[in-house]
């Protein structure tokens, strides 16, 4: 594969995921259910969202890590 060849993606943009898509992605990677309702609860608790209501996976993960650390989990 050439260094200049475009990478194939799944069509998901990790910087702008719909809450439902984020829940599916996290469920598959975590090996346990993550629901859209769980993510909406986090958003209500202060998790960052984009102006259009989508979620940046990196920002969300950083927020989760910060929240977990502050609780001492």
C-alpha positions, 0 to 999 in steps of 0.5 A, a space after each residue: 500500500 502506498 503512503 499516499 493512498 487514502 485510508 478506508 473508513 467506516 463512515 463514522 467521524 470520531 469527532 462528530 458522532 451521533 449519541 446512538 452511534 457513540 453508544 454502539 461503538 462503545 458497546 462493541 469496544 467495551 464488551 458490555 452494553 453502553 446505551 444512548 441513555 447512559 451517554 445522555 445522562 453524562 451529557 446532562 452531567 457536563 460531558 462535552 458536546 459539539 454545537 450540533 449535538 454530536 459528540 467528539 469521542 476523544 473529548 468524551 473519553 477525556 471527560 470520562 477519565 477526569 470524572 473517574 479520577 475525581 471520584 477515585 474509581 
